Amino acid sequence: MKLKKFSVPYTDDKRMIYAKEYLEKQGYEYTDKSDSSDFILLPVPVKKQMFDGLENKIVFYGMGDYKNGFDYMKYESYVLKNAFLTAEGAVTLIEENTHYSLYRANVLIIGYGRIGKALHNILKGYGAYITVCSRSSESEAKAVFNGAGHIGFENLKSENHADIIINTVPHMVLTKSELSAVKKDALILDLASFPGGVDTLVADSMGLLVLNGRRMPARYAEKTAGYLIGEAVSDIIKEEFN
């Protein structure tokens, strides 16, 4: 089956506009009529109702489940590239909300998955002093090999000297016990998906600054993020249909 025509029914997320632009540059033909298209492009995160009326269509979407579809968020190349956009956006958000340089700042990265590693690579270039908090011996070895210090999660309850704390772990890791150890003038950036990894009510009661870093690629790099979605869709089509 050759896929040529496509439609993008939801464009509130500007990434979809840029994904459309990328696909057109690759030779795909856009149509605003979904019934005459070969495939449909939906946003991330996709909502269940967006699939209504598309039962017989091939659909590309992010973070969902559809029998005739392809979730581009499950493709490793896309996720890795997106992690670097998230990390880059995180640095921008930090710089907008601090009065000092990242150079020589003490930065604690919680979690050492794709985003944690991307953050480490970028922040190392700024000359920050980086400590990684993770569970596995493998992630500890990688972090230390790449020049970072390392602590376990149990150490988060000890006195914390970090100027900047960035959480990437998608479950609650900074509760009252951990937050009590944080410096009062520290900045906390939570990149974890909803409901996040920081008890924001407790943090607020302690006067700690917590920044919400969700949907980072869409906030600071809409065009690149959209192009990455288009690129992922194009790659999937080449793998699955050509």
C-alpha positions as CSV (number, residue, x, y, z in Angstrom):
1,M,0.0,0.0,0.0
2,K,1.4,3.4,-0.9
3,L,0.5,6.3,1.3
4,K,0.4,9.7,-0.4
5,K,-2.5,11.9,0.7
6,F,-2.9,12.9,4.4
7,S,-4.9,15.2,6.6
8,V,-4.4,16.9,9.9
9,P,-7.8,17.5,11.5
10,Y,-6.5,19.1,14.7
11,T,-4.1,22.0,14.6
12,D,-4.6,23.7,18.0
13,D,-1.2,22.2,18.8
14,K,1.1,24.2,16.4
15,R,3.4,21.2,16.2
16,M,0.8,19.6,13.9
17,I,1.1,22.6,11.5
18,Y,4.9,22.1,11.3
19,A,4.5,18.3,11.0
20,K,2.2,19.0,8.0
21,E,4.8,21.4,6.5
22,Y,7.5,18.8,6.9
23,L,5.5,16.0,5.2
24,E,4.6,18.3,2.3
25,K,8.3,19.0,1.8
26,Q,8.9,15.2,1.6
27,G,6.4,15.0,-1.2
28,Y,3.2,14.0,0.6
29,E,0.0,15.7,-0.5
30,Y,-2.2,17.4,2.1
31,T,-5.9,17.5,1.9
32,D,-8.4,18.9,4.3
33,K,-10.9,16.1,3.5
34,S,-10.2,13.2,5.8
35,D,-12.4,10.8,3.8
36,S,-10.2,11.1,0.8
37,S,-6.8,10.9,2.6
38,D,-4.6,7.8,2.8
39,F,-3.6,8.5,6.4
40,I,-4.4,10.9,9.3
41,L,-2.0,12.7,11.5
42,L,-3.1,13.3,15.1
43,P,-1.4,15.1,17.9
44,V,0.3,14.1,21.2
45,P,-1.2,13.3,23.5
46,V,-4.1,12.1,21.4
47,K,-7.6,12.1,22.9
48,K,-9.9,9.1,22.5
49,Q,-12.6,11.1,20.7
50,M,-10.2,12.2,18.0
51,F,-10.4,8.6,16.6
52,D,-14.2,9.0,16.0
53,G,-15.0,8.5,12.4
54,L,-11.6,7.2,11.5
55,E,-12.3,3.5,11.9
56,N,-11.1,2.6,8.4
57,K,-8.2,5.0,8.3
58,I,-4.5,4.5,9.0
59,V,-3.7,7.0,11.8
60,F,-0.5,8.3,13.2
61,Y,-0.7,9.7,16.7
62,G,1.1,10.1,20.0
63,M,0.5,8.3,23.3
64,G,-2.7,6.4,22.4
65,D,-4.0,3.0,21.3
66,Y,-5.7,2.4,17.9
67,K,-5.8,-0.9,16.0
68,N,-5.1,0.7,12.6
69,G,-2.6,3.2,13.9
70,F,1.0,3.9,14.7
71,D,2.1,5.6,17.9
72,Y,5.1,7.7,16.9
73,M,5.9,8.1,20.6
74,K,6.9,4.4,20.7
75,Y,9.7,4.9,18.1
76,E,13.0,5.2,19.8
77,S,14.6,7.5,17.3
78,Y,11.8,10.1,17.8
79,V,11.8,9.8,21.6
80,L,15.6,10.3,21.7
81,K,15.5,13.4,19.6
82,N,12.5,14.7,21.5
83,A,14.4,14.2,24.8
84,F,17.1,16.7,23.6
85,L,14.4,19.3,22.8
86,T,13.0,18.8,26.3
87,A,16.5,19.2,27.8
88,E,17.1,22.3,25.8
89,G,13.8,23.8,26.8
90,A,14.5,23.0,30.4
91,V,17.8,24.9,30.3
92,T,15.9,27.9,28.8
93,L,13.3,27.8,31.5
94,I,15.9,27.6,34.2
95,E,17.8,30.6,32.8
96,E,14.6,32.6,32.7
97,N,14.0,32.0,36.4
98,T,17.4,32.3,38.0
99,H,19.7,35.2,38.8
100,Y,22.9,33.3,38.4
101,S,24.8,31.4,35.8
102,L,24.7,27.7,35.1
103,Y,28.4,27.8,35.1
104,R,29.6,26.2,38.4
105,A,26.0,25.8,39.6
106,N,25.3,22.6,41.6
107,V,22.7,20.7,39.6
108,L,20.9,17.6,40.8
109,I,19.2,15.5,38.0
110,I,16.8,13.0,39.4
111,G,16.4,10.0,37.0
112,Y,18.9,9.0,34.3
113,G,16.7,8.0,31.3
114,R,16.8,9.6,27.9
115,I,15.9,13.1,29.3
116,G,18.3,12.8,32.2
117,K,21.2,11.9,29.9
118,A,20.3,14.7,27.5
119,L,20.3,17.2,30.4
120,H,23.6,15.9,31.6
121,N,25.2,16.4,28.1
122,I,23.9,19.9,27.8
123,L,24.6,21.1,31.3
124,K,28.1,19.7,31.3
125,G,28.8,22.0,28.4
126,Y,27.8,25.0,30.6
127,G,30.3,24.0,33.3
128,A,27.7,23.0,35.8
129,Y,28.6,20.6,38.7
130,I,26.2,17.7,38.1
131,T,25.0,15.0,40.5
132,V,22.7,12.3,39.3
133,C,20.1,10.5,41.5
134,S,19.1,7.1,40.1
135,R,18.3,3.5,41.3
136,S,20.2,1.1,39.1
137,S,23.9,0.3,39.2
138,E,24.0,0.6,35.4
139,S,22.7,4.2,35.4
140,E,25.1,5.0,38.3
141,A,28.0,3.6,36.2
142,K,27.0,5.6,33.1
143,A,26.6,8.8,35.1
144,V,29.9,8.5,36.8
145,F,31.6,7.6,33.6
146,N,30.2,10.7,32.0
147,G,31.7,12.8,34.8
148,A,28.8,13.3,37.2
149,G,28.5,12.5,40.9
150,H,25.9,10.0,42.0
151,I,23.5,9.5,44.9
152,G,20.7,7.0,45.6
153,F,17.1,8.0,46.3
154,E,17.6,7.5,50.1
155,N,20.1,10.3,50.0
156,L,17.5,12.8,48.9
157,K,16.4,13.1,52.6
158,S,19.9,14.2,53.6
159,E,21.0,17.9,53.4
160,N,20.7,18.9,49.8
161,H,23.2,21.5,48.5
162,A,21.9,21.7,44.9
163,D,21.2,25.1,43.5
164,I,19.0,23.5,40.8
165,I,17.0,20.3,41.1
166,I,15.5,18.7,37.9
167,N,13.2,15.8,38.2
168,T,12.5,13.5,35.3
169,V,11.0,10.6,37.2
170,P,7.2,10.1,36.5
171,H,6.2,9.4,40.1
172,M,6.3,11.2,43.4
173,V,9.9,11.4,44.5
174,L,10.1,14.8,46.3
175,T,7.7,14.7,49.2
176,K,7.9,16.5,52.6
177,S,10.9,14.5,53.7
178,E,13.0,15.2,50.6
179,L,11.8,18.8,50.3
180,S,12.8,19.5,53.9
181,A,16.4,18.9,52.9
182,V,16.3,21.3,49.9
183,K,18.0,24.8,50.2
184,K,15.4,27.5,50.5
185,D,16.8,29.4,47.5
186,A,17.0,26.3,45.3
187,L,15.0,26.1,42.0
188,I,13.1,22.9,41.3
189,L,12.1,22.0,37.8
190,D,9.7,19.1,37.4
191,L,9.8,17.6,33.9
192,A,7.7,14.5,34.8
193,S,4.4,13.9,33.1
194,F,1.2,14.5,35.2
195,P,0.8,14.3,38.1
196,G,4.6,15.0,38.3
197,G,7.2,14.0,40.8
198,V,7.1,16.9,43.3
199,D,4.5,17.6,46.1
200,T,3.9,21.1,45.0
201,L,1.5,21.9,47.9
202,V,4.2,21.0,50.4
203,A,6.9,22.8,48.4
204,D,4.7,26.0,48.2
205,S,4.1,25.9,52.0
206,M,7.9,25.8,52.4
207,G,8.4,28.7,50.1
208,L,10.3,26.6,47.5
209,L,10.2,27.6,43.8
210,V,8.8,24.8,41.6
211,L,8.6,25.2,37.9
212,N,6.2,23.1,35.8
213,G,8.2,21.7,32.8
214,R,5.6,19.6,31.1
215,R,5.1,19.8,27.3
216,M,8.6,21.3,27.0
217,P,9.2,20.8,23.3
218,A,6.0,22.5,22.3
219,R,6.8,25.5,24.6
220,Y,10.2,26.4,23.2
221,A,10.7,24.6,19.9
222,E,7.4,24.2,18.2
223,K,8.8,24.1,14.7
224,T,11.6,21.6,15.4
225,A,9.2,19.5,17.6
226,G,6.7,19.4,14.7
227,Y,9.3,18.6,12.2
228,L,10.4,15.7,14.4
229,I,6.9,14.3,14.4
230,G,6.7,14.6,10.6
231,E,10.1,12.9,10.3
232,A,8.9,10.1,12.5
233,V,5.8,9.6,10.5
234,S,7.7,9.6,7.3
235,D,10.2,7.0,8.7
236,I,7.4,4.8,9.9
237,I,5.7,4.9,6.4
238,K,9.0,3.9,4.8
239,E,9.5,1.0,7.2
240,E,5.9,-0.3,7.2
241,F,4.5,0.5,3.7
242,N,7.3,0.8,1.2
